Amino acid sequence: MPRIADDDKRARLDRVTILLKRHEDGLTVQEIAENLSLERRTIDNYLLELETEGRVYKESKYWLALPFDSITLRRLEPSPEEAVTLYLAVRLLVKQSDRRNETAETMLYKLAQILGDDLRLGSDVIAAAKLLAERPNEQDHQDIFKAIVRGYIYRRRVRITYAAFSGGVFETTIAPYLLEPSGIGYSTYIIGHSSIVNTLRTYKLERIQRAQLLREAFDIPDDFPGIDILRNAWAIYHGEAVVHAVLRFTPQSARRIRETTWHPSQKIMRDSERDGFIQLHLDIADTTDLKPWIRGWGAACEVLEPASLRQELAAEARQLARVYGWQGGGDTTDLLNEIFRG
């Protein structure tokens, strides 16, 4: 069978897209083939290609068009300093991703083409793309990612099957208002309206088992604050009420703490009880995603407030001491003094 010319193939792809736009309720593969007088196998291949391009999607047995033509990306002409900023963002993307994401890989190759000729950054970006390609390849994850992103871009609801951290599995329909990456756990979160509770919820992308883009559109409420919803969050857990946390750091870690603005609310002050120690004061919505950061400092960081967080980490310290064979006796204070001495 002779190979169809590229121009003819593109014309056929355009005809499939136009046909689907005229049928807002969608068409089956067989109906598309009959309308265009083409073989079903050919239509299957075209639909797969159009789906990869982000121009069509499937709901049940019906194929529908996405409003691809309504989004026009402007030409990107970064200054040298802006280009380096993009490169740094790319490096963070690769470090944050623990699974292969071919959409991101394609973006990196396109970015390399933009940055390569004049700024000699192309090879570095290509190297980042190759690192991303070495991540475990999970097709379900890539399909879920595409469905969520398309729901976010085109303001379409997405039906998901979600495996909660507590162990339960449930289905809900979400309207993705905001996507937010987090370095903690190499995760991406979706913040939006959830049908199962009829209010705002945050879901971890990596816990979504299945995702189906729906034709049902949504509007983001005027009172949704956008990214400002995270102003009190340490990473992703948000809310209006705040918890006051006080952390004590050793003299050896004090300089590192002072080097960085860890949170907009932070205040650093001298510790009145221990010479050379400092205290980091924070007002955050929740301490859940603060705890991994605290653990990362080991014995260099001691929780002073809130009392509940101190008690929780003290219990972990006792358990850790048993793991490493610490034989000291006494209460929590004795153990903490042993761990944080010096």
C-alpha positions as CSV (number, residue, x, y, z in Angstrom):
1,M,0.0,0.0,0.0
2,P,1.6,3.3,-1.1
3,R,2.6,5.7,1.7
4,I,0.3,8.8,1.9
5,A,2.0,12.1,1.4
6,D,2.5,14.3,4.5
7,D,0.4,17.1,3.2
8,D,-2.5,14.7,2.4
9,K,-2.2,13.1,5.9
10,R,-2.3,16.5,7.6
11,A,-5.4,17.4,5.5
12,R,-7.1,14.2,6.7
13,L,-6.2,14.9,10.3
14,D,-7.7,18.4,9.9
15,R,-10.9,16.8,8.5
16,V,-11.2,14.5,11.4
17,T,-10.8,17.5,13.8
18,I,-13.4,19.6,11.9
19,L,-15.8,16.7,11.8
20,L,-15.6,16.2,15.6
21,K,-16.0,20.0,16.2
22,R,-19.3,19.8,14.3
23,H,-20.5,17.0,16.5
24,E,-20.3,18.3,20.0
25,D,-21.7,15.1,21.4
26,G,-18.9,13.1,19.9
27,L,-18.6,10.3,17.3
28,T,-17.4,6.7,17.4
29,V,-14.5,5.5,15.3
30,Q,-16.9,3.7,13.0
31,E,-19.0,6.9,12.5
32,I,-15.9,9.0,11.8
33,A,-14.8,6.4,9.2
34,E,-18.2,6.4,7.5
35,N,-18.4,10.2,7.4
36,L,-14.9,10.5,5.9
37,S,-15.0,7.3,3.7
38,L,-11.8,6.0,5.3
39,E,-10.8,2.7,6.8
40,R,-11.5,2.2,10.5
41,R,-7.8,1.3,11.1
42,T,-6.7,4.5,9.4
43,I,-9.0,6.5,11.7
44,D,-7.7,4.7,14.7
45,N,-4.2,5.8,13.8
46,Y,-5.3,9.4,13.1
47,L,-7.2,9.6,16.4
48,L,-4.1,8.4,18.3
49,E,-2.0,11.0,16.7
50,L,-4.5,13.8,17.3
51,E,-4.9,12.7,20.9
52,T,-1.1,13.0,21.3
53,E,-1.2,16.5,19.9
54,G,-3.9,17.4,22.4
55,R,-6.6,18.1,19.8
56,V,-9.1,15.2,20.6
57,Y,-9.9,13.0,23.5
58,K,-12.1,10.0,24.2
59,E,-15.0,9.7,26.6
60,S,-16.4,6.1,26.7
61,K,-16.6,5.1,23.1
62,Y,-17.0,8.6,21.7
63,W,-14.3,10.9,20.4
64,L,-14.6,14.6,20.9
65,A,-12.6,17.6,19.8
66,L,-10.7,19.9,22.2
67,P,-10.8,23.7,21.6
68,F,-7.2,23.5,20.3
69,D,-7.5,26.5,17.9
70,S,-8.6,28.8,20.7
71,I,-5.2,28.6,22.4
72,T,-2.4,30.4,20.5
73,L,1.0,30.4,22.0
74,R,3.1,33.5,21.4
75,R,6.7,33.4,20.2
76,L,9.2,33.0,23.0
77,E,12.2,35.3,22.8
78,P,13.9,35.2,26.2
79,S,16.9,37.3,27.1
80,P,20.1,35.5,28.1
81,E,19.2,35.9,31.8
82,E,15.7,34.7,31.2
83,A,17.0,31.7,29.3
84,V,19.2,30.6,32.2
85,T,16.1,31.0,34.5
86,L,14.3,28.6,32.2
87,Y,17.2,26.2,32.3
88,L,17.1,26.2,36.2
89,A,13.4,25.6,36.1
90,V,14.0,22.6,33.8
91,R,16.6,21.2,36.2
92,L,14.1,21.4,39.0
93,L,11.4,19.7,36.9
94,V,13.7,16.8,36.3
95,K,14.7,16.5,39.9
96,Q,11.0,16.7,41.0
97,S,9.9,13.9,38.6
98,D,10.3,10.3,39.7
99,R,8.5,8.9,36.7
100,R,8.9,9.3,33.0
101,N,6.8,12.1,31.4
102,E,7.0,12.2,27.6
103,T,5.1,15.4,27.4
104,A,7.7,17.0,29.5
105,E,10.5,15.4,27.5
106,T,9.0,16.9,24.2
107,M,8.9,20.3,25.9
108,L,12.5,20.0,26.9
109,Y,13.6,19.1,23.3
110,K,11.6,22.2,22.0
111,L,13.2,24.3,24.7
112,A,16.7,23.0,23.7
113,Q,16.0,24.1,20.1
114,I,15.2,27.6,21.3
115,L,18.2,27.9,23.6
116,G,20.7,25.9,21.6
117,D,21.7,28.1,18.7
118,D,22.5,31.4,20.4
119,L,23.0,30.6,24.0
120,R,24.7,27.2,23.9
121,L,22.4,25.8,26.5
122,G,20.7,23.3,24.2
123,S,23.0,20.4,25.2
124,D,22.4,20.9,28.9
125,V,18.6,20.9,28.3
126,I,18.9,17.7,26.1
127,A,20.9,16.1,28.9
128,A,18.0,17.0,31.3
129,A,15.5,15.4,28.9
130,K,17.6,12.2,28.7
131,L,17.7,12.0,32.5
132,L,13.9,12.3,32.5
133,A,13.7,9.5,29.9
134,E,15.5,7.2,32.3
135,R,12.7,7.4,34.9
136,P,10.4,4.4,35.2
137,N,7.9,4.5,32.4
138,E,4.2,4.1,33.6
139,Q,1.8,4.6,30.7
140,D,-1.2,4.9,33.1
141,H,0.6,7.8,34.8
142,Q,1.2,9.6,31.6
143,D,-2.4,9.2,30.5
144,I,-3.6,10.5,33.9
145,F,-1.2,13.4,33.6
146,K,-2.6,14.3,30.2
147,A,-6.2,14.1,31.3
148,I,-5.6,16.3,34.4
149,V,-3.6,18.9,32.4
150,R,-6.2,19.1,29.7
151,G,-9.0,19.5,32.3
152,Y,-7.0,22.3,33.8
153,I,-6.2,24.0,30.4
154,Y,-9.6,23.6,28.8
155,R,-11.7,24.0,32.0
156,R,-13.2,20.5,31.7
157,R,-14.2,18.3,34.6
158,V,-12.2,15.0,35.1
159,R,-13.6,11.8,36.6
160,I,-10.9,10.1,38.8
161,T,-10.4,7.0,40.8
162,Y,-8.4,7.9,43.8
163,A,-6.4,5.8,46.3
164,A,-6.4,7.8,49.6
165,F,-3.4,7.7,51.9
166,S,-5.7,6.0,54.5
167,G,-6.1,3.1,52.2
168,G,-9.6,3.7,50.8
169,V,-10.4,3.9,47.1
170,F,-13.2,6.2,45.8
171,E,-14.4,7.9,42.6
172,T,-15.1,11.6,42.3
173,T,-15.3,14.3,39.6
174,I,-13.0,17.2,40.0
175,A,-12.7,20.6,38.5
176,P,-9.0,21.3,38.5
177,Y,-8.5,25.0,39.5
178,L,-4.8,24.9,40.2
179,L,-1.8,22.5,39.7
180,E,1.0,22.8,42.2
181,P,4.3,20.8,42.3
182,S,6.0,19.9,45.6
183,G,9.5,18.7,46.2
184,I,8.3,16.7,49.2
185,G,7.7,13.2,47.9
186,Y,8.3,14.2,44.2
187,S,4.6,15.0,43.9
188,T,2.2,17.2,42.0
189,Y,-1.1,18.2,43.5
190,I,-4.5,19.2,42.1
191,I,-6.6,21.8,44.0
192,G,-10.2,22.1,42.9
193,H,-13.9,21.3,43.4
194,S,-14.6,17.7,44.2
195,S,-18.1,16.3,43.6
196,I,-17.9,13.7,46.4
197,V,-17.8,16.4,49.1
198,N,-19.2,19.3,47.0
199,T,-16.3,21.6,48.1
200,L,-12.7,22.3,47.6
201,R,-10.2,19.5,47.9
202,T,-6.5,18.7,47.2
203,Y,-5.6,15.5,45.5
204,K,-2.1,14.0,44.9
205,L,-1.6,13.2,41.2
206,E,0.4,10.1,42.0
207,R,-2.5,8.6,43.9
208,I,-4.9,8.9,41.0
209,Q,-5.4,5.4,39.5
210,R,-7.6,6.4,36.6
211,A,-8.6,9.7,35.0
212,Q,-11.2,10.4,32.3
213,L,-11.6,13.9,30.8
214,L,-15.3,14.8,30.6
215,R,-17.1,17.1,28.2
216,E,-18.7,19.0,31.2
217,A,-17.2,22.5,31.4
218,F,-16.7,24.5,34.6
219,D,-15.8,28.1,35.6
220,I,-13.4,28.9,38.4
221,P,-15.3,30.9,41.1
222,D,-14.5,34.5,41.4
223,D,-13.7,34.1,45.1
224,F,-11.1,31.4,44.4
225,P,-7.7,33.1,45.3
226,G,-5.6,31.2,42.8
227,I,-2.0,30.5,43.9
228,D,-2.5,32.9,46.9
229,I,-4.4,30.0,48.5
230,L,-1.0,28.6,49.4
231,R,0.3,31.7,51.1
232,N,0.1,30.1,54.6
233,A,1.2,26.6,53.4
234,W,4.6,25.2,54.0
235,A,4.4,23.3,50.8
236,I,0.8,22.2,49.8
237,Y,-1.4,22.0,52.9
238,H,-3.3,25.2,53.0
239,G,-5.9,27.0,55.1
240,E,-6.8,30.3,56.7
241,A,-6.0,29.3,60.3
242,V,-2.3,29.1,61.1
243,V,-0.2,27.1,63.6
244,H,2.7,28.8,65.3
245,A,5.8,26.6,65.1
246,V,9.1,27.3,66.9
247,L,12.2,25.3,65.9
248,R,15.6,25.5,67.6
249,F,18.8,25.0,65.5
250,T,22.3,24.3,66.6
251,P,25.2,26.8,66.1
252,Q,26.5,24.6,63.3
253,S,23.3,24.9,61.3
254,A,22.5,28.5,62.2
255,R,24.3,30.0,59.2
256,R,22.5,27.7,56.8
257,I,19.1,28.7,58.3
258,R,19.9,32.4,58.0
259,E,21.0,32.0,54.3
260,T,17.5,31.2,53.0
261,T,14.0,32.6,53.3
262,W,12.2,29.3,54.1
263,H,8.7,30.8,54.5
264,P,7.2,34.4,54.2
265,S,6.2,34.3,57.8
266,Q,9.6,33.3,59.2
267,K,11.3,35.2,62.0
268,I,14.8,34.2,63.2
269,M,16.0,35.1,66.7
270,R,18.7,34.3,69.2
271,D,17.9,31.4,71.6
272,S,17.8,32.7,75.1
273,E,18.6,29.4,76.7
274,R,21.5,28.1,74.7
275,D,24.5,30.1,73.6
276,G,24.9,30.1,69.8
277,F,21.6,28.5,69.1
278,I,18.8,30.2,67.1
279,Q,15.1,29.9,66.9
280,L,13.0,29.8,63.6
281,H,9.5,31.0,64.1
282,L,6.9,30.1,61.5
283,D,3.1,30.7,61.1
284,I,1.8,28.0,58.7
285,A,-1.5,26.3,57.9
286,D,-0.5,22.8,58.8
287,T,2.6,21.0,60.0
288,T,2.1,17.8,57.9
289,D,4.5,18.8,55.2
290,L,6.8,20.6,57.6
291,K,7.7,17.4,59.3
292,P,9.8,15.8,56.5
293,W,11.8,19.1,56.4
294,I,12.4,18.9,60.2
295,R,13.4,15.3,60.0
296,G,15.9,16.2,57.3
297,W,17.9,18.3,59.8
298,G,18.3,15.4,62.2
299,A,19.7,16.4,65.6
300,A,20.4,19.9,64.4
301,C,16.7,20.8,64.7
302,E,14.6,20.6,67.9
303,V,10.8,21.4,67.9
304,L,9.8,23.7,70.7
305,E,6.3,24.5,69.6
306,P,3.6,23.3,69.1
307,A,3.7,20.8,72.0
308,S,1.8,18.2,69.9
309,L,4.4,18.3,67.2
310,R,7.2,18.1,69.7
311,Q,5.6,15.0,71.3
312,E,5.1,13.4,68.0
313,L,8.7,13.8,66.9
314,A,9.9,12.8,70.4
315,A,8.0,9.5,70.0
316,E,9.7,9.1,66.6
317,A,13.1,9.8,68.2
318,R,12.5,7.1,70.8
319,Q,11.6,4.6,68.0
320,L,14.7,5.7,66.0
321,A,16.9,5.3,69.1
322,R,15.6,1.7,69.4
323,V,16.4,1.1,65.8
324,Y,20.0,2.2,66.3
325,G,20.4,0.4,69.7
326,W,20.4,3.5,72.0
327,Q,20.3,2.1,75.5
328,G,19.7,5.2,77.5
329,G,16.8,5.3,80.0
330,G,14.6,8.0,81.3
331,D,11.8,10.1,79.8
332,T,11.5,12.1,76.6
333,T,13.6,15.0,78.0
334,D,16.5,12.7,78.7
335,L,16.4,11.3,75.2
336,L,16.2,14.7,73.5
337,N,19.1,16.0,75.6
338,E,21.1,13.1,74.4
339,I,20.2,13.6,70.8
340,F,20.5,17.4,70.8
341,R,23.5,17.8,73.1
342,G,26.4,19.9,72.0
